[in-house]
Amino acid sequence: MNMSRYMLVLILAGSLPFVLSFWPKLKFYRNSRALAASIFGIVAIFGVWDVIAVNRHHWYFDPSGVGAVTIFNLPLEEVLFFVVIPFCCIFTWEALKYIKGPR
């Protein structure tokens, strides 16, 4: 099984934030409900948008750049994009707040 380029980009983008999110001093998961709600909201809104756009042929995904697994006519990689990238953004925000420290 070959890994798609899109999946490779997601793995590369998400690996370091995922590993560092377990750093005890950061306490990243203290608000896991808020994290899950934020990511779920993004998946719901932009996932639906993507499904509609693909079904209306406004855009498409090059089969040579994605894998064969699809969810609601979206490549698995596109669905994971809406999980991985928001996770990375939220992690970066929280890490910068930690580094900056209390005012």
MDAnalysis code that builds the backbone (N, CA, C; Angstrom):
import MDAnalysis as mda
import numpy as np

u = mda.Universe.empty(309, n_residues=103, atom_resindex=np.repeat(np.arange(103), 3), trajectory=True)
u.add_TopologyAttr("name", ["N", "CA", "C"] * 103)
u.add_TopologyAttr("resid", np.arange(1, 104))
u.add_TopologyAttr("resname", ["MET", "ASN", "MET", "SER", "ARG", "TYR", "MET", "LEU", "VAL", "LEU", "ILE", "LEU", "ALA", "GLY", "SER", "LEU", "PRO", "PHE", "VAL", "LEU", "SER", "PHE", "TRP", "PRO", "LYS", "LEU", "LYS", "PHE", "TYR", "ARG", "ASN", "SER", "ARG", "ALA", "LEU", "ALA", "ALA", "SER", "ILE", "PHE", "GLY", "ILE", "VAL", "ALA", "ILE", "PHE", "GLY", "VAL", "TRP", "ASP", "VAL", "ILE", "ALA", "VAL", "ASN", "ARG", "HIS", "HIS", "TRP", "TYR", "PHE", "ASP", "PRO", "SER", "GLY", "VAL", "GLY", "ALA", "VAL", "THR", "ILE", "PHE", "ASN", "LEU", "PRO", "LEU", "GLU", "GLU", "VAL", "LEU", "PHE", "PHE", "VAL", "VAL", "ILE", "PRO", "PHE", "CYS", "CYS", "ILE", "PHE", "THR", "TRP", "GLU", "ALA", "LEU", "LYS", "TYR", "ILE", "LYS", "GLY", "PRO", "ARG"])
u.atoms.positions = np.array([
    [0.838, -1.188, 0.000],
    [0.000, 0.000, 0.000],
    [0.878, 1.245, 0.000],
    [0.678, 2.082, -0.984],
    [1.433, 3.323, -1.066],
    [0.689, 4.438, -0.332],
    [1.446, 5.259, 0.351],
    [0.858, 6.392, 1.046],
    [0.715, 7.551, 0.063],
    [-0.436, 8.206, 0.081],
    [-0.643, 9.341, -0.814],
    [0.216, 10.520, -0.363],
    [0.456, 11.408, -1.298],
    [1.217, 12.622, -0.969],
    [0.464, 13.466, 0.053],
    [-0.830, 13.536, -0.115],
    [-1.663, 14.318, 0.795],
    [-1.542, 13.766, 2.221],
    [-1.616, 12.449, 2.373],
    [-1.495, 11.826, 3.685],
    [-0.111, 12.092, 4.273],
    [0.914, 12.028, 3.456],
    [2.270, 12.303, 3.923],
    [2.374, 13.732, 4.465],
    [1.785, 14.691, 3.766],
    [1.803, 16.081, 4.227],
    [1.082, 16.207, 5.569],
    [-0.067, 15.538, 5.711],
    [-0.794, 15.591, 6.978],
    [0.018, 14.986, 8.121],
    [0.672, 13.872, 7.856],
    [1.496, 13.233, 8.885],
    [2.659, 14.134, 9.278],
    [3.307, 14.716, 8.291],
    [4.428, 15.609, 8.583],
    [3.967, 16.846, 9.347],
    [2.827, 17.398, 8.969],
    [2.327, 18.602, 9.632],
    [1.871, 18.321, 11.061],
    [1.257, 17.169, 11.277],
    [0.669, 16.889, 12.578],
    [1.543, 16.174, 13.577],
    [2.628, 15.576, 13.127],
    [3.444, 14.747, 14.020],
    [4.035, 15.511, 15.194],
    [4.729, 16.587, 14.927],
    [5.387, 17.325, 16.000],
    [4.374, 17.937, 16.973],
    [3.329, 18.625, 16.487],
    [2.341, 19.122, 17.448],
    [1.683, 18.009, 18.259],
    [1.401, 16.869, 17.628],
    [0.781, 15.767, 18.361],
    [1.696, 15.269, 19.474],
    [2.952, 15.038, 19.168],
    [3.898, 14.536, 20.170],
    [4.087, 15.562, 21.288],
    [4.260, 16.824, 20.913],
    [4.495, 17.860, 21.927],
    [3.247, 18.152, 22.758],
    [2.071, 17.796, 22.251],
    [0.849, 18.063, 23.006],
    [0.786, 17.254, 24.304],
    [1.609, 16.222, 24.416],
    [1.639, 15.416, 25.633],
    [2.651, 15.933, 26.656],
    [3.326, 17.030, 26.344],
    [4.287, 17.603, 27.275],
    [3.522, 18.063, 28.519],
    [3.837, 17.490, 29.682],
    [3.032, 17.735, 30.888],
    [2.892, 19.207, 31.278],
    [3.935, 19.995, 31.141],
    [3.862, 21.392, 31.580],
    [2.874, 22.214, 30.741],
    [2.688, 21.827, 29.512],
    [1.765, 22.563, 28.636],
    [0.310, 22.330, 29.042],
    [0.001, 21.139, 29.536],
    [-1.361, 20.777, 29.942],
    [-2.362, 21.028, 28.811],
    [-1.969, 20.617, 27.621],
    [-2.770, 20.889, 26.426],
    [-4.157, 20.275, 26.499],
    [-4.285, 19.110, 27.081],
    [-5.566, 18.410, 27.091],
    [-6.454, 18.751, 28.279],
    [-6.121, 19.788, 29.025],
    [-6.953, 20.160, 30.174],
    [-8.339, 20.602, 29.717],
    [-8.460, 21.081, 28.488],
    [-9.750, 21.484, 27.927],
    [-10.082, 20.610, 26.725],
    [-10.054, 19.302, 26.922],
    [-10.258, 18.385, 25.800],
    [-11.655, 18.502, 25.194],
    [-12.646, 18.849, 25.999],
    [-13.991, 19.049, 25.448],
    [-14.018, 20.223, 24.482],
    [-13.379, 21.307, 24.855],
    [-13.330, 22.481, 23.982],
    [-12.557, 22.159, 22.701],
    [-11.476, 21.421, 22.829],
    [-10.692, 21.011, 21.659],
    [-11.546, 20.163, 20.726],
    [-12.236, 19.168, 21.291],
    [-13.083, 18.285, 20.481],
    [-14.220, 19.067, 19.834],
    [-14.839, 19.969, 20.575],
    [-15.940, 20.769, 20.027],
    [-15.456, 21.662, 18.893],
    [-14.296, 22.259, 19.061],
    [-13.741, 23.123, 18.018],
    [-13.467, 22.339, 16.748],
    [-12.821, 21.200, 16.904],
    [-12.492, 20.382, 15.734],
    [-13.767, 19.830, 15.096],
    [-14.712, 19.378, 15.917],
    [-15.968, 18.867, 15.363],
    [-16.703, 19.956, 14.583],
    [-16.725, 21.172, 15.105],
    [-17.380, 22.280, 14.400],
    [-16.755, 22.543, 13.042],
    [-15.437, 22.504, 12.992],
    [-14.742, 22.720, 11.725],
    [-15.028, 21.589, 10.756],
    [-14.988, 20.350, 11.242],
    [-15.300, 19.199, 10.374],
    [-16.719, 19.321, 9.845],
    [-17.657, 19.678, 10.716],
    [-19.057, 19.767, 10.299],
    [-19.263, 20.855, 9.249],
    [-18.780, 22.040, 9.515],
    [-19.012, 23.162, 8.596],
    [-18.261, 22.973, 7.281],
    [-16.960, 22.807, 7.368],
    [-16.178, 22.746, 6.137],
    [-16.275, 21.394, 5.453],
    [-16.568, 20.346, 6.216],
    [-16.788, 19.039, 5.598],
    [-18.027, 19.056, 4.720],
    [-19.106, 19.626, 5.242],
    [-20.333, 19.737, 4.448],
    [-20.083, 20.601, 3.217],
    [-19.382, 21.694, 3.406],
    [-19.048, 22.585, 2.289],
    [-18.276, 21.809, 1.216],
    [-17.292, 21.051, 1.641],
    [-16.491, 20.258, 0.705],
    [-17.340, 19.213, -0.024],
    [-18.199, 18.511, 0.714],
    [-19.046, 17.499, 0.096],
    [-19.927, 18.133, -0.981],
    [-20.519, 19.255, -0.658],
    [-21.377, 19.943, -1.636],
    [-20.568, 20.383, -2.845],
    [-19.402, 20.981, -2.609],
    [-18.577, 21.469, -3.715],
    [-18.107, 20.341, -4.624],
    [-17.721, 19.219, -4.038],
    [-17.263, 18.082, -4.852],
    [-18.437, 17.486, -5.621],
    [-19.582, 17.334, -4.957],
    [-20.742, 16.762, -5.633],
    [-21.276, 17.668, -6.744],
    [-21.072, 18.966, -6.613],
    [-21.494, 19.906, -7.655],
    [-20.396, 20.130, -8.692],
    [-19.281, 19.435, -8.532],
    [-18.136, 19.514, -9.458],
    [-17.496, 20.908, -9.491],
    [-17.542, 21.605, -8.352],
    [-16.839, 22.882, -8.251],
    [-15.344, 22.653, -8.083],
    [-14.986, 21.557, -7.450],
    [-13.598, 21.131, -7.400],
    [-13.535, 19.630, -7.238],
    [-12.329, 19.138, -7.370],
    [-12.136, 17.691, -7.285],
    [-10.771, 17.427, -6.687],
    [-10.512, 16.170, -6.419],
    [-9.228, 15.755, -5.863],
    [-8.556, 14.848, -6.877],
    [-7.353, 15.183, -7.247],
    [-6.598, 14.397, -8.219],
    [-6.368, 13.000, -7.657],
    [-6.856, 11.979, -8.332],
    [-6.699, 10.612, -7.821],
    [-5.241, 10.198, -7.609],
    [-4.325, 10.821, -8.317],
    [-2.916, 10.458, -8.129],
    [-2.338, 11.045, -6.839],
    [-3.050, 11.992, -6.210],
    [-2.541, 12.629, -4.999],
    [-3.226, 12.183, -3.726],
    [-4.281, 11.363, -3.862],
    [-5.017, 10.905, -2.682],
    [-5.178, 9.398, -2.738],
    [-5.563, 8.824, -1.607],
    [-5.792, 7.382, -1.549],
    [-7.174, 7.013, -2.061],
    [-7.487, 5.740, -1.984],
    [-8.746, 5.222, -2.524],
    [-9.907, 5.315, -1.537],
    [-9.628, 5.503, -0.254],
    [-10.687, 5.527, 0.761],
    [-11.406, 6.877, 0.712],
    [-12.737, 6.817, 0.638],
    [-13.527, 8.045, 0.629],
    [-14.597, 7.988, 1.710],
    [-14.978, 9.170, 2.184],
    [-16.059, 9.331, 3.153],
    [-16.959, 10.429, 2.595],
    [-18.201, 10.094, 2.328],
    [-19.138, 11.040, 1.715],
    [-18.554, 11.679, 0.453],
    [-17.913, 10.875, -0.359],
    [-17.332, 11.298, -1.628],
    [-16.096, 12.186, -1.463],
    [-15.559, 12.279, -0.249],
    [-14.323, 13.016, -0.007],
    [-13.212, 12.023, 0.287],
    [-12.012, 12.284, -0.204],
    [-10.894, 11.412, 0.168],
    [-10.670, 11.458, 1.683],
    [-10.251, 10.350, 2.246],
    [-9.955, 10.289, 3.673],
    [-9.013, 11.416, 4.077],
    [-8.043, 11.704, 3.238],
    [-7.062, 12.753, 3.542],
    [-7.737, 14.108, 3.729],
    [-8.751, 14.403, 2.922],
    [-9.441, 15.684, 3.044],
    [-10.212, 15.760, 4.356],
    [-10.834, 14.685, 4.751],
    [-11.546, 14.649, 6.030],
    [-10.536, 14.837, 7.174],
    [-9.418, 14.136, 7.095],
    [-8.393, 14.267, 8.134],
    [-7.774, 15.660, 8.155],
    [-7.732, 16.330, 7.011],
    [-7.227, 17.696, 6.955],
    [-7.987, 18.578, 7.946],
    [-9.315, 18.391, 8.008],
    [-10.145, 19.211, 8.887],
    [-9.997, 18.839, 10.351],
    [-9.268, 17.794, 10.639],
    [-8.953, 17.411, 12.012],
    [-7.516, 17.820, 12.340],
    [-6.581, 17.456, 11.478],
    [-5.155, 17.654, 11.746],
    [-4.780, 19.138, 11.773],
    [-5.176, 19.887, 10.768],
    [-4.746, 21.287, 10.684],
    [-5.358, 22.138, 11.798],
    [-6.641, 22.013, 12.110],
    [-7.138, 22.749, 13.281],
    [-6.442, 22.335, 14.582],
    [-6.161, 21.038, 14.737],
    [-5.425, 20.581, 15.914],
    [-4.077, 21.301, 15.987],
    [-3.369, 21.363, 14.869],
    [-2.058, 22.029, 14.830],
    [-2.185, 23.508, 15.179],
    [-3.213, 24.166, 14.657],
    [-3.413, 25.589, 14.929],
    [-3.724, 25.833, 16.401],
    [-4.626, 25.041, 16.951],
    [-4.995, 25.202, 18.362],
    [-3.800, 24.889, 19.251],
    [-3.055, 23.842, 18.912],
    [-1.862, 23.509, 19.690],
    [-0.859, 24.665, 19.648],
    [-0.631, 25.214, 18.465],
    [0.328, 26.320, 18.322],
    [-0.112, 27.507, 19.166],
    [-1.392, 27.829, 19.125],
    [-1.929, 28.933, 19.929],
    [-1.672, 28.697, 21.421],
    [-1.999, 27.508, 21.888],
    [-1.812, 27.186, 23.301],
    [-0.329, 27.162, 23.687],
    [0.514, 26.664, 22.800],
    [1.957, 26.623, 23.073],
    [2.520, 28.043, 23.162],
    [2.073, 28.919, 22.277],
    [2.550, 30.307, 22.323],
    [2.066, 31.014, 23.581],
    [0.850, 30.729, 24.004],
    [0.339, 31.304, 25.261],
    [1.193, 30.801, 26.433],
    [1.568, 29.538, 26.415],
    [2.398, 28.976, 27.484],
    [3.776, 29.638, 27.481],
    [4.373, 29.768, 26.308],
    [5.716, 30.360, 26.195],
    [5.691, 31.813, 26.654],
    [4.653, 32.531, 26.263],
    [4.556, 33.936, 26.637],
    [4.361, 34.092, 28.134],
    [3.666, 33.158, 28.747],
    [3.474, 33.190, 30.197],
    [2.390, 34.157, 30.612],
    [2.095, 34.170, 31.902],
    [1.056, 35.087, 32.399],
    [1.526, 36.535, 32.310],
    [0.588, 37.387, 32.177],
    [0.926, 38.834, 32.077],
    [1.061, 39.436, 33.431],
])
